[in-house]
Amino acid sequence: MYRRNIFHILYPIACLIGLFIVYQAWFKPTYLPTPPPSQPNAVVEDSQDAPPEPHHDGKPELEPKQTRLIDPSVVPETTHHELLETIRDEIEKGNVKTAETKLADLPAIVSTGAKTRLYAAVLWNNLGIQLEKAGGTAASVYAFKKASSFDANSPTIHLNLAHAYWELRDPAMTQDFLEKLVALAPDEPFPHLALANLFQERDQLGEAARHLDQATARAGKDPAVQSYLQTVTAKVRGTEKSDARLTSRASAHFTVKFDGEADQATWAAVLEILEEAYREIGQKFGHFPSKTIVVVLHAKSTFQSATGSPMWADGLFDPVLGRIQVPAQDALADRAWLTRVLRHEFVHALLHDQLGPAGSVVPTWLNEGLAMELSGDRWSDLDQIMKQEFTLIPLPALEGSWGGLSSDAATVAYLEANSAVHYLIDRFGMPRVQELLAHLKARQALSAAMQSQLSLSYEQFQSRWVDQLQEHGKKS
Ligand SMILES: [Zn+2]
């Protein structure tokens, strides 16, 4: 029998975005607009043993305090003294455009001496901060790059650049870049956190845990950050240990780890499903994962203990480890089920990859709806429900965690998510949806992003979707 109700595979809890949460809560520099870490929105089929969400009141106290501006008060006594002073004053007055133009004309003269060059780096850095305040990280990253090109040894400049790279998921944040940053700023926890993330994405969990330890040692005394980092570290180490007995096999875009006897047929089937999902869903969505995705197939008997998921969970995407976990014994007996679970979780992994640290700002109904719609596992039950007496949950009420919903309400939530996203894609097309996601990634609120990308208010979108739903309900 085809199981229509997939609630059992969808296991929403207030989600943890792993290291991204640590970053949002404690390491994110002050000048970036920060959504409060206490409201992570993305719902993913998370594991129960994920560390408790860090609670934090007020501004985090980091030691040492992050200073992102460099004191520009001493202008070097060179032939360009006056010009440099003018640019500095323009930056301080907030005349970003003028300062930018004047600074861009500098390269010809900065070659005249080290002092001028280093001071130009200071100006670019401070201009970067102004640009970031006005236009976000995407607007500032180039200024920090300029600053870095004039001064390769400034810890402040390179920390600013690293924060921008992290926010943008910029591939320029390489191991090499981060190791240099560790040398420049040996007391900073952030470079180690970023290195841990990098190694985790490469599935080098031992190295990841080592850098998490280093980050923990530098993260100050805040008990919340300490306990969170320690829990994440323990999880990474535990996984490294249990991974040791897994056999692994890679295809072009996935590494599949298998728990139990090497079963060629299951491997082959799983990789085939995943590679097809990669091509088909990637194409439909307009994004392909930038990194290899790890998928762990657990024996049914050990799935629960290994992932901490409840008995009824059939699969999950673990954002702390960034991997898909599926119980796969007898997987071949029900290939339709295996396909649905893998494709659904693949979409979560894809969104996680594309949105990076901003993944937590995507409303749950959009995240789950995309997973259902893109995986091709569309439910038509909503049309049926519409004919019955039933209360629609307003979409804004489905933006946060679904953990507190009753089972019936959760079923309605998934149906609505699926239906609303289907309408969204059908009516506006995937490129618009991608634009919408890009604006959410840039931390725009959903209502503002809808207004600018769909030329509809959130309320209008909702009422049109409901109208169409009722229309549809009458016809069928
Ligand atoms: Zn899901």
Residues whose N, C-alpha, C, O or C-beta is under 5 A from the ligand:
A	BS01	ZN	L10 V43 E45 E368 A371
